[in-house]
């Protein structure tokens, strides 16, 4: 294999500029095997990586390695599979990607791309025949990942010197620049890819990796070679060696219209190899631009490679020499996250801290690039369910863009992305692209698996109790348990209605009810006047509840994300007032979304004063959803005495109605129901007590429980969901 040396005669070298003071370089030990040459560097997801290759232990083979580091100081190294010659590296779309050149006995190997999610574990991918040298990544206008790799086109299929992919796994070959043209340089950014060929020094442009056009470079003399191509700070920077050995730099925001930025003047040594071009940001804005190479002065056999850099003035360059060895050559100059990396063919890697001299972007920045500490997790969900993907990232000025199968999701620009009702079309891969002034990182892809929807079930959708309410012992108390799932939450609407009942002919209403929701002894929500609670009117209409009078002193709580658990709702009268009031609890979920594994009301209860005639205790509830629901209904009076409750109804009788039709009744509970009561955690009733218990299977609809007994007293009405 021959290594082409590009000569830059008398170019890119001049007197030292005060605006480009020499950088302080430190040689790093990476663990890469001695004798390998460093060929490329990249940065992504908070990590630097460099690749190197060299002669292997077996004749005609090569050894290739990659070293990674979080800070450029401490490195770890692994061998690359298939031992190719690796000359390029890029990070994008959550993957590290390295092209492979096949050589010797391995020249027929079609596995020309290596990919890794972490820089440590690598997989060889097949692109078809044809060896590859360089690789680049960008995100297209539609938000999709675009990877392009380029190299030689000397083997079948003839002329296939480029390969492109949307996922770095499946690749398509194409050709630009002639049947035997080699792609010497690749750069990508802003949805554009530029590829430079050795033959003819042409630059080709594409936005999809499949269709290419030749880019004209505006100069009056012919181009011999493209010496370097990089995307940094939102623009492309191009170095061209022209007739006579002079060199020019050009910049372009999109690779179509180019502006000449600098022309080198003669210097010593007169003959220089240019092997790498890097920039810390936009050259047009005064960021540092650096070229790496070596003297090829065969008179002195200069053995110390060079870097030449400029800040602001692209005609005035600072020269530094470091590293050594016969015919040592710096192969690249790369900048990211405030650090320059320069590697050479003598297994020497150097770093230098830097602050860009102008605006920054894809080539690096003084602002640290984003890092991801918690990747999005794959999930499985049934049709109609809700799912949320989230990411945890560190950095300043972060922006987010979620991707579905590598395509940008409109409006998905926060650290989390929620699909409220999953459909079959939502199955696929979700990732997030995070960016700031220091760079861009794309998370690992998280798979969403969508299974057939769980069958909807019948459930307790509503409970209401109308009774006399006040304060102290006359506090109207309603209990609710959200269960059906080991964890999760749901949205509920709770209303305490007093004044609005007058519109329905109810007299003696509670003038100013106050609602309080407690979990144990802790208050978790409260409301005095419903007009201060957001969304009550809209939610009331959605669940079919009657409208509350505008400006009334009725109370309401519109709660979202209420966790699974038990709660107590208390309704009191303000300033000790008493009167007739109505407490209502609504499950606001769509009935089709409630399944056997969904959080829902599993127990509703009300403890209040019951009497006779107009004071008959009436509790209403609603069965919603699909199918039927088996319920346990209890009216407890004497059974409250062991808990210290006084003034209980002595002999409650329970009657269950659907409209005007009685569908069940019980006066005194039967021992045969004891096991059923125990199965749902209901407290045990005293043997032979006169409490009432009913087990009934009900279809969706509205039901009322009426409790009578010929006497007055405190009574607890409970409705439990049964299996």
Number of C-alpha atoms within 10 A of each C-alpha: 5 4 5 7 14 16 21 27 25 20 26 31 26 19 13 17 18 12 16 20 15 17 14 11 16 14 16 16 16 20 15 25 16 10 16 22 28 29 25 26 27 22 27 26 25 19 19 22 24 27 28 28 26 22 16 14 9 8 9 11 19 21 22 27 24 27 22 24 18 15 12 21 14 13 19 16 19 17 19 25 14 19 21 27 26 31 24 26 27 22 30 26 29 21 23 24 29 29 30 32 24 25 17 11 10 15 14 15 19 18 21 26 28 25 23 17 18 16 24 16 14 20 15 20 18 16 25 18 23 29 32 30 27 25 29 28 28 23 25 20 14 11 20 20 25 26 27 29 33 32 28 23 26 17 16 12 15 16 21 29 30 29 26 24 20 22 17 27 17 13 21 16 21 19 22 27 25 15 16 20 23 27 29 22 25 26 24 29 27 18 19 24 28 28 30 29 25 18 16 15 21 21 25 22 22 19 19 22 22 16 12 19 13 16 18 13 19 12 12 7 9 13 16 17 23 24 27 24 26 24 31 30 27 19 24 29 30 26 23 22 24 21 13 11 17 17 23 21 23 21 24 19 20 19 24 17 13 20 16 17 16 17 17 20 17 15 14 12 16 16 19 24 24 29 24 25 24 27 32 34 32 30 31 21 15 20 25 27 27 24 29 29 29 27 24 24 15 10 6 9 11 17 20 19 26 23 27 24 27 30 26 20 18 22 20 23 29 22 21 18 14 16 21 18 13 11 17 24 30 31 24 24 27 25 29 31 26 18 20 24 26 29 29 27 23 19 22 25 23 21 21 17 18 18 18 26 22 18 21 28 25 27 27 31 30 21 20 18 28 27 21 18 12 13 18 21 16 15 14 13 19 19 19 20 20 14 16 12 20 18 20 13 19 15 17 14 13 18 17 20 22 27 25 19 21 24 20 23 17 10 9 15 17 15 19 16 21 12 13 11 14 20 18 14 7 16 18 16 17 25 28 33 24 28 22 20 23 26 27 25 26 26 27 24 23 20 18 19 16 20 16 11 17 18 15 17 20 23 27 24 24 22 27 23 26 22 25 21 29 23 16 10 13 20 19 27 21 25 19 21 18 23 22 18 14 10 13 16 17 19 16 21 21 25 27 33 29 29 25 22 19 14 10 7 9 13 13 15 22 28 19 24 33 25 25 21 22 16 13 10 9 10 13 13 14 17 21 21 19 26 19 13 16 13 14 22 19 10 16 20 11 12 16 9 14 10 12 23 15 11 10 16 22 28 28 31 25 21 17 12 10 15 14 19 16 17 21 21 25 22 25 26 25 15 11 13 14 21 20 22 29 24 27 20 24 24 21 20 16 11 16 16 20 23 21 16 15 21 24 26 26 20 23 25 23 26 22 22 23 26 20 14 9 7 15 19 26 18 23 18 21 19 21 23 22 17 14 16 20 16 21 20 26 27 33 29 27 24 23 20 13 10 7 7 14 14 15 22 28 20 24 31 25 25 22 23 16 15 11 9 9 13 14 14 20 19 19 18 22 16 12 8 13 15 10 15 20 12 10 15 9 15 10 11 22 13 12 10 16 22 28 26 26 21 19 14 11 18 16 18 16 17 21 20 26 20 30 24 17 14 14 20 19 23 30 25 26 22 23 23 19 17 10
